[in-house]
Amino acid sequence: MTTMTPSSANDSITWVRISSCYLPLANPISDAKVLTGRQKPMTEIAMLFAEIETRDGHRGLGFSYSKRAGGPGQFAHAKEIAPALIGEDPSDISKLWTKLCWAGASVGRSGMAVQAIGAFDVALYDLKARRAGLSLSKLLGSQRDSVQCYNTSGGFLHTPLDQLLVNAAASRERGIGGIKLKVGQPDRALDVKRVEAVRKHLGDMPLMVDANQQWDRPTAQRMCRTFEQFNLVWIEEPLDAYDFEGHAALASQFDTPIATGEMLTSAAEHGELIRHRAADYLMPDAPRVGGITPFLKIAAQAEQAGLSLGPHFAMELHVHLAAVYPTEPWVEHFDWLEPLFNERLEIRDGRMLVPTRPGLGLSLSEQARGWTREEAEVGKRA
């Protein structure tokens, strides 16, 4: 039996560093929100990193992120609440999530406020797993050593059809298990043409589509009916992310599963989505909902409701969390964040292997340091 020494039992957080890093994207990214005029192409991702160190020398790394806007706000809020961690026991992760939430209670319990907390929460879990000598998935109780994965980054609407087919074939050759295409553009016939071409090109390979909330209810009804013929794994965000009743109607009417949840920013919002039976695949995003602590609460609700799981983005974190879910989930493969870390995830036979290194198994690259625009520290290093 392993016993905890008095020193480690009474360890405390002595130092926290947060950094705001802007990851440039090689090509401006366009989905349906761009083609319908609601957003501009995305050119960078704002990353919020948190590094935590304890008196006994244990360290943890966590992150959150924002797309298009919100990066400076996340960093500013994290900087304000970070002092609340100093002197606390790093093992009390749920307690610390609540303390950080109350430190900024006037700005709410969702959105940017909890996304700033998410970076600290992930860092605390990373620290706890590293200290135990376990990967994050093993610390949480892993169900599997690999997770089926699908690629999104090759299927955006700015990609011409010929290149779309090349990208899909390249993903299959790399060992990725499924392909997701963006749909929802103003000319719905083009959506159907692209999906039909990829389905024909890939045969029976798992295929998903994502409308990024761009359809109204009548259009979603028509498009879901049209897409039934393509045997899709799911149709993602056919309606506004908060139209729970509309999503529920589609989920009950069509054979093709409905997937949604990535835009929700709290466990409470996901609870409402689940209560409405508004998804067959739930797609929580741990950084967006405030970290691993609320993600686990969401996953428990989803399991109880008998839902499938497909966490959104951030595969470097979600591969661990998906490995814990009782029924077989999907993890979204994006290679965008790879330059930020020294390590790479391994893909084989349609599946993403869960890293066996302690914690998340990640360390920041020199490139990440080079893209950092702001840093702040509280406390003193051991």
C-alpha positions as CSV (number, residue, x, y, z in Angstrom):
1,M,0.0,0.0,0.0
2,T,1.3,3.5,-0.9
3,T,1.0,6.0,1.8
4,M,1.1,9.8,1.4
5,T,3.8,11.6,3.3
6,P,2.8,14.4,5.6
7,S,4.6,16.8,3.3
8,S,2.7,15.8,0.2
9,A,-0.6,15.7,2.2
10,N,-0.2,19.3,3.1
11,D,1.3,20.6,-0.2
12,S,0.1,24.0,-1.3
13,I,0.1,26.2,-4.5
14,T,2.9,28.7,-4.3
15,W,3.1,30.0,-7.9
16,V,0.9,30.6,-10.9
17,R,1.7,31.9,-14.3
18,I,-0.8,32.7,-17.0
19,S,0.0,33.6,-20.6
20,S,-1.9,34.8,-23.6
21,C,-0.7,33.2,-26.8
22,Y,-2.1,33.8,-30.3
23,L,-1.8,30.9,-32.7
24,P,-1.8,32.0,-36.3
25,L,-3.7,29.8,-38.8
26,A,-2.0,29.1,-42.1
27,N,-5.2,29.8,-44.1
28,P,-8.2,31.9,-43.1
29,I,-10.9,29.5,-42.0
30,S,-14.5,29.8,-43.4
31,D,-17.6,27.9,-42.4
32,A,-21.3,28.7,-43.0
33,K,-21.2,31.6,-40.5
34,V,-18.7,33.4,-42.9
35,L,-20.7,32.6,-46.1
36,T,-23.9,33.8,-44.5
37,G,-22.2,37.1,-43.5
38,R,-22.4,36.6,-39.8
39,Q,-18.6,36.4,-39.2
40,K,-15.3,37.1,-40.8
41,P,-12.8,34.3,-41.7
42,M,-10.8,33.2,-38.7
43,T,-7.1,33.9,-38.8
44,E,-5.9,33.0,-35.3
45,I,-6.8,31.3,-32.1
46,A,-6.3,33.0,-28.7
47,M,-4.9,30.5,-26.2
48,L,-4.9,31.0,-22.5
49,F,-2.3,28.9,-20.7
50,A,-2.0,28.4,-16.9
51,E,1.0,26.9,-15.2
52,I,0.8,26.0,-11.6
53,E,3.5,25.0,-9.2
54,T,3.4,23.8,-5.5
55,R,5.7,24.1,-2.6
56,D,6.8,20.5,-3.1
57,G,7.7,21.2,-6.7
58,H,4.7,19.6,-8.5
59,R,3.6,21.3,-11.7
60,G,0.6,21.4,-13.9
61,L,-0.2,22.9,-17.3
62,G,-3.7,23.8,-18.5
63,F,-5.3,25.8,-21.3
64,S,-8.4,27.4,-22.6
65,Y,-9.0,29.2,-25.8
66,S,-11.1,31.7,-27.8
67,K,-11.9,32.1,-31.4
68,R,-12.3,35.5,-33.2
69,A,-12.8,37.5,-30.0
70,G,-12.5,37.1,-26.2
71,G,-8.8,36.3,-25.8
72,P,-7.9,39.6,-24.0
73,G,-11.0,39.2,-21.8
74,Q,-10.1,35.7,-20.8
75,F,-6.6,36.7,-19.9
76,A,-7.7,39.7,-17.9
77,H,-10.2,37.7,-15.9
78,A,-7.7,34.9,-15.2
79,K,-5.2,37.5,-14.0
80,E,-7.8,38.9,-11.6
81,I,-8.7,35.6,-10.0
82,A,-5.4,33.8,-10.1
83,P,-4.3,35.1,-6.6
84,A,-7.2,33.1,-5.1
85,L,-5.2,29.9,-5.7
86,I,-2.1,30.8,-3.7
87,G,-1.8,28.8,-0.5
88,E,-4.5,26.3,-1.5
89,D,-4.2,22.5,-1.6
90,P,-4.0,21.6,-5.3
91,S,-5.8,18.4,-4.7
92,D,-9.0,20.2,-3.8
93,I,-9.9,20.8,-7.4
94,S,-13.7,21.0,-7.1
95,K,-13.4,23.3,-4.1
96,L,-11.0,25.6,-6.0
97,W,-13.3,25.7,-9.1
98,T,-16.0,27.0,-6.8
99,K,-13.6,29.5,-5.1
100,L,-12.6,30.9,-8.5
101,C,-16.2,31.1,-9.6
102,W,-17.1,33.1,-6.6
103,A,-14.1,35.3,-7.0
104,G,-15.7,36.6,-10.2
105,A,-19.3,35.9,-9.3
106,S,-20.6,39.2,-10.6
107,V,-19.8,38.2,-14.2
108,G,-21.7,35.0,-14.1
109,R,-21.2,31.2,-14.2
110,S,-20.9,30.7,-17.9
111,G,-19.1,32.2,-20.9
112,M,-15.8,34.0,-20.6
113,A,-15.8,33.9,-16.8
114,V,-15.7,30.1,-16.6
115,Q,-13.5,29.8,-19.7
116,A,-10.8,31.6,-17.7
117,I,-11.3,29.2,-14.8
118,G,-11.0,26.3,-17.2
119,A,-7.3,26.9,-17.8
120,F,-6.6,26.6,-14.0
121,D,-8.9,23.6,-13.6
122,V,-7.2,21.7,-16.4
123,A,-3.8,22.6,-14.9
124,L,-4.8,21.3,-11.5
125,Y,-5.9,17.9,-13.0
126,D,-2.7,17.7,-15.0
127,L,-0.7,18.4,-11.8
128,K,-2.7,15.7,-9.8
129,A,-2.1,13.1,-12.5
130,R,1.5,13.9,-12.9
131,R,2.0,13.7,-9.2
132,A,0.4,10.2,-9.3
133,G,2.5,9.1,-12.2
134,L,-0.6,8.5,-14.3
135,S,-2.0,9.8,-17.5
136,L,-5.1,12.0,-17.1
137,S,-7.4,9.3,-18.5
138,K,-6.0,6.7,-16.1
139,L,-6.4,9.1,-13.1
140,L,-10.1,9.5,-14.0
141,G,-10.7,5.8,-14.7
142,S,-10.2,5.0,-18.3
143,Q,-12.5,2.7,-20.3
144,R,-10.2,2.3,-23.3
145,D,-6.7,3.0,-24.6
146,S,-7.8,4.5,-27.9
147,V,-10.7,6.5,-29.2
148,Q,-12.2,6.6,-32.7
149,C,-11.4,9.9,-34.4
150,Y,-12.7,12.0,-37.3
151,N,-11.1,14.9,-39.2
152,T,-12.7,18.4,-39.5
153,S,-9.9,20.7,-40.6
154,G,-9.9,19.4,-44.2
155,G,-13.6,19.9,-44.8
156,F,-14.2,23.6,-44.4
157,L,-16.3,25.5,-46.9
158,H,-13.5,27.6,-48.2
159,T,-12.0,24.4,-49.6
160,P,-12.8,23.7,-53.3
161,L,-14.5,20.4,-54.0
162,D,-11.5,18.8,-55.7
163,Q,-9.3,19.6,-52.8
164,L,-12.0,18.4,-50.4
165,L,-11.7,15.0,-52.0
166,V,-7.9,15.0,-51.7
167,N,-8.1,16.0,-48.1
168,A,-10.6,13.3,-47.2
169,A,-8.5,10.6,-48.9
170,A,-5.3,11.9,-47.1
171,S,-7.1,11.7,-43.8
172,R,-8.1,8.1,-44.5
173,E,-4.6,7.2,-45.5
174,R,-3.2,8.8,-42.3
175,G,-5.4,6.4,-40.3
176,I,-8.2,8.8,-39.3
177,G,-11.5,7.0,-38.9
178,G,-14.1,9.5,-40.1
179,I,-14.6,12.8,-42.1
180,K,-16.7,15.8,-41.2
181,L,-17.8,18.3,-43.9
182,K,-19.0,21.8,-43.3
183,V,-22.5,22.6,-44.8
184,G,-25.0,25.4,-44.3
185,Q,-24.0,27.7,-47.1
186,P,-26.7,29.9,-48.8
187,D,-26.9,27.6,-51.9
188,R,-28.1,24.4,-50.3
189,A,-27.7,22.5,-53.6
190,L,-23.9,23.0,-53.3
191,D,-24.0,21.4,-49.8
192,V,-25.7,18.3,-51.2
193,K,-23.3,18.2,-54.2
194,R,-20.3,18.2,-51.9
195,V,-21.6,15.6,-49.5
196,E,-22.7,13.4,-52.3
197,A,-19.2,13.6,-53.9
198,V,-17.4,12.8,-50.7
199,R,-19.7,9.9,-49.9
200,K,-19.1,8.5,-53.4
201,H,-15.3,9.0,-53.1
202,L,-15.0,7.4,-49.6
203,G,-17.5,4.6,-49.9
204,D,-18.8,3.6,-46.5
205,M,-16.3,5.5,-44.4
206,P,-18.0,7.3,-41.5
207,L,-19.1,10.7,-42.6
208,M,-20.6,13.7,-40.6
209,V,-21.8,17.1,-41.6
210,D,-21.9,20.4,-39.6
211,A,-24.2,23.3,-40.4
212,N,-22.8,25.6,-37.7
213,Q,-26.3,26.8,-36.6
214,Q,-27.1,28.4,-40.0
215,W,-30.5,26.9,-40.8
216,D,-33.9,27.9,-39.7
217,R,-36.4,25.2,-38.7
218,P,-38.0,24.7,-42.1
219,T,-34.6,24.5,-43.9
220,A,-33.3,22.1,-41.2
221,Q,-36.3,19.9,-41.8
222,R,-35.6,19.8,-45.5
223,M,-31.9,19.3,-45.3
224,C,-32.1,16.6,-42.6
225,R,-34.5,14.7,-44.9
226,T,-32.3,15.1,-47.9
227,F,-29.2,13.9,-46.0
228,E,-30.9,10.8,-44.8
229,Q,-29.8,9.0,-48.0
230,F,-26.1,9.5,-47.2
231,N,-26.0,7.3,-44.0
232,L,-24.3,10.0,-41.9
233,V,-22.9,9.5,-38.4
234,W,-24.6,12.8,-37.5
235,I,-25.9,16.2,-38.6
236,E,-24.3,18.8,-36.3
237,E,-25.8,22.1,-35.2
238,P,-28.6,22.3,-37.8
239,L,-30.2,25.1,-35.7
240,D,-29.2,27.8,-33.3
241,A,-27.3,26.2,-30.4
242,Y,-29.9,27.3,-27.9
243,D,-32.9,26.1,-29.8
244,F,-33.3,23.0,-27.7
245,E,-36.9,22.4,-28.8
246,G,-36.0,22.6,-32.5
247,H,-33.1,20.2,-32.1
248,A,-35.3,17.8,-30.1
249,A,-37.9,17.8,-32.9
250,L,-35.2,16.8,-35.5
251,A,-33.7,14.2,-33.2
252,S,-37.1,12.5,-32.8
253,Q,-38.1,12.7,-36.5
254,F,-35.1,11.5,-38.4
255,D,-32.9,8.4,-38.4
256,T,-29.7,10.4,-38.7
257,P,-28.5,11.4,-35.3
258,I,-28.4,15.1,-34.3
259,A,-25.2,16.4,-32.6
260,T,-24.9,19.7,-30.7
261,G,-23.5,21.3,-27.6
262,E,-20.2,22.7,-28.5
263,M,-21.3,26.4,-28.1
264,L,-22.8,25.9,-24.7
265,T,-20.7,27.3,-21.9
266,S,-21.9,25.7,-18.6
267,A,-23.0,22.4,-17.2
268,A,-26.4,24.0,-16.5
269,E,-26.9,24.8,-20.2
270,H,-26.0,21.2,-21.2
271,G,-28.4,20.0,-18.5
272,E,-31.2,21.9,-20.3
273,L,-30.2,20.4,-23.7
274,I,-30.2,16.9,-22.2
275,R,-33.6,17.5,-20.5
276,H,-35.1,18.4,-23.8
277,R,-33.6,15.3,-25.5
278,A,-32.2,17.8,-28.0
279,A,-29.2,15.6,-29.1
280,D,-28.2,12.1,-29.9
281,Y,-24.5,13.1,-29.7
282,L,-23.6,15.5,-27.0
283,M,-20.6,17.7,-27.9
284,P,-19.3,19.4,-24.8
285,D,-16.1,21.4,-25.0
286,A,-14.1,21.3,-21.7
287,P,-12.4,24.7,-22.0
288,R,-15.6,26.3,-23.0
289,V,-17.6,25.0,-20.1
290,G,-15.0,25.8,-17.5
291,G,-12.6,22.8,-17.5
292,I,-12.6,19.2,-16.5
293,T,-14.7,19.6,-13.3
294,P,-17.9,20.8,-15.2
295,F,-17.1,18.5,-18.1
296,L,-17.3,15.4,-15.9
297,K,-20.7,16.6,-14.5
298,I,-22.0,17.0,-18.1
299,A,-20.6,13.5,-19.1
300,A,-22.4,12.0,-16.1
301,Q,-25.7,13.5,-17.1
302,A,-25.2,12.4,-20.7
303,E,-24.4,8.8,-19.6
304,Q,-27.6,8.7,-17.5
305,A,-29.6,9.9,-20.5
306,G,-28.1,7.3,-22.8
307,L,-26.5,9.8,-25.1
308,S,-23.4,9.3,-27.2
309,L,-20.4,11.7,-26.8
310,G,-18.3,13.7,-29.3
311,P,-16.3,16.4,-27.5
312,H,-15.6,19.5,-29.6
313,F,-12.1,20.6,-30.7
314,A,-8.9,20.5,-28.4
315,M,-8.1,16.8,-29.1
316,E,-5.0,17.0,-26.9
317,L,-7.3,17.3,-23.9
318,H,-10.5,15.5,-25.1
319,V,-8.7,12.3,-26.0
320,H,-8.3,11.7,-22.3
321,L,-11.8,12.7,-21.4
322,A,-13.4,10.7,-24.2
323,A,-11.4,7.6,-23.1
324,V,-13.3,7.8,-19.7
325,Y,-16.8,7.8,-21.2
326,P,-18.6,4.3,-20.8
327,T,-19.8,4.0,-24.4
328,E,-17.6,4.5,-27.5
329,P,-17.2,8.2,-28.3
330,W,-15.7,10.2,-31.2
331,V,-12.8,12.7,-30.8
332,E,-12.5,15.5,-33.3
333,H,-9.1,15.6,-35.0
334,F,-7.7,19.1,-35.6
335,D,-4.0,19.6,-36.1
336,W,-4.2,23.3,-35.5
337,L,-2.9,23.2,-31.9
338,E,0.0,20.9,-32.6
339,P,2.7,23.8,-33.0
340,L,1.9,24.8,-29.4
341,F,3.2,21.5,-27.9
342,N,6.4,19.4,-28.2
343,E,4.4,16.1,-28.3
344,R,2.1,14.6,-30.9
345,L,-0.9,12.3,-30.7
346,E,-0.6,9.0,-32.5
347,I,-3.3,7.8,-34.8
348,R,-3.7,4.2,-36.0
349,D,-6.5,2.2,-37.7
350,G,-9.1,4.9,-37.4
351,R,-8.3,5.6,-33.7
352,M,-6.4,8.1,-31.6
353,L,-4.2,6.5,-29.0
354,V,-4.5,7.9,-25.5
355,P,-1.1,9.2,-24.3
356,T,0.5,7.2,-21.5
357,R,2.7,10.0,-20.3
358,P,1.8,11.5,-16.9
359,G,-0.9,14.1,-16.9
360,L,-2.0,15.5,-20.2
361,G,1.4,14.4,-21.5
362,L,2.0,17.9,-22.9
363,S,4.7,20.5,-22.7
364,L,4.7,24.0,-24.3
365,S,6.9,24.4,-27.3
366,E,9.3,27.3,-27.9
367,Q,7.0,28.4,-30.7
368,A,4.2,28.8,-28.2
369,R,6.5,31.1,-26.1
370,G,7.3,33.0,-29.2
371,W,3.6,33.7,-29.9
372,T,2.9,34.8,-26.4
373,R,1.8,38.5,-26.1
374,E,1.1,38.8,-22.4
375,E,2.2,37.0,-19.2
376,A,1.4,37.5,-15.5
377,E,2.7,35.7,-12.4
378,V,1.4,35.5,-8.8
379,G,3.2,34.0,-5.8
380,K,6.8,32.7,-5.7
381,R,8.4,29.6,-7.2
382,A,9.5,26.9,-4.8
